[in-house]
Amino acid sequence: MNIQARKLGLIEEFLRIDDETLLIKLESFIKQEKKISHERSLKPMSLENFHEIINLAKQDSDAGRVISHQDLKKKAQKWK
């Protein structure tokens, strides 16, 4: 059985569930597994890369390419 057929079978089974507690548990399980999968795919940053990013941030700050916290909050309010 291929993965698409297994997904369809799982969907059919899922649609027959009438127990809300079971649905909550399944939702929680899926979220947790997705989080674990995402965390496994993360790669640590090298120290060299970290220092490079810090130096770029310092250059931006020195050149005035920054925005204050308050100004950013004001801009964000307009996004809504």
C-alpha positions as CSV (number, residue, x, y, z in Angstrom):
1,M,0.0,0.0,0.0
2,N,1.5,3.4,-1.0
3,I,1.5,6.5,1.2
4,Q,-1.4,8.1,-0.7
5,A,-3.6,5.1,-0.1
6,R,-2.6,5.0,3.6
7,K,-3.5,8.7,3.9
8,L,-6.9,8.2,2.4
9,G,-7.6,5.3,4.7
10,L,-6.5,7.4,7.7
11,I,-8.8,10.3,6.6
12,E,-11.7,7.9,6.2
13,E,-11.1,6.5,9.7
14,F,-10.7,10.0,11.1
15,L,-14.0,11.1,9.6
16,R,-15.8,8.3,11.5
17,I,-14.5,9.4,14.9
18,D,-17.3,10.8,17.1
19,D,-15.3,11.1,20.4
20,E,-14.1,14.6,20.9
21,T,-11.6,13.5,23.5
22,L,-10.0,11.2,21.0
23,L,-9.9,14.1,18.4
24,I,-8.2,16.3,20.9
25,K,-5.6,13.6,21.6
26,L,-5.0,13.1,17.9
27,E,-4.6,16.8,17.3
28,S,-2.2,17.1,20.2
29,F,-0.2,14.1,18.9
30,I,0.0,15.5,15.4
31,K,1.2,18.9,16.6
32,Q,3.8,17.3,18.9
33,E,5.1,15.1,16.1
34,K,5.3,18.0,13.7
35,K,7.2,20.0,16.3
36,I,9.7,17.2,16.9
37,S,10.1,16.7,13.1
38,H,10.8,20.4,12.7
39,E,13.3,20.4,15.6
40,R,15.2,17.5,14.0
41,S,15.6,19.4,10.8
42,L,17.2,22.4,12.5
43,K,21.0,22.8,12.1
44,P,23.1,24.8,14.6
45,M,24.7,28.0,13.4
46,S,28.5,28.0,13.1
47,L,30.3,30.4,15.4
48,E,31.8,32.1,12.4
49,N,28.3,32.7,10.9
50,F,27.1,33.9,14.3
51,H,29.9,36.5,14.5
52,E,29.2,37.5,10.9
53,I,25.6,38.2,11.7
54,I,26.6,40.2,14.8
55,N,29.0,42.3,12.8
56,L,26.4,43.0,10.2
57,A,24.0,44.1,12.9
58,K,26.6,46.4,14.4
59,Q,27.2,47.9,10.9
60,D,23.5,48.5,10.4
61,S,23.2,50.1,13.8
62,D,26.3,52.4,13.2
63,A,24.8,53.4,9.8
64,G,21.4,54.2,11.3
65,R,19.6,51.4,9.6
66,V,17.5,50.6,12.7
67,I,14.1,51.3,14.0
68,S,13.1,51.9,17.6
69,H,10.9,49.5,19.4
70,Q,8.2,52.2,19.8
71,D,8.3,53.0,16.0
72,L,8.0,49.3,15.2
73,K,5.0,48.9,17.4
74,K,3.3,51.9,15.7
75,K,4.0,50.4,12.3
76,A,2.7,47.0,13.4
77,Q,-0.5,48.5,14.6
78,K,-1.1,49.7,11.0
79,W,-0.7,46.1,9.7
80,K,-3.9,44.9,11.3
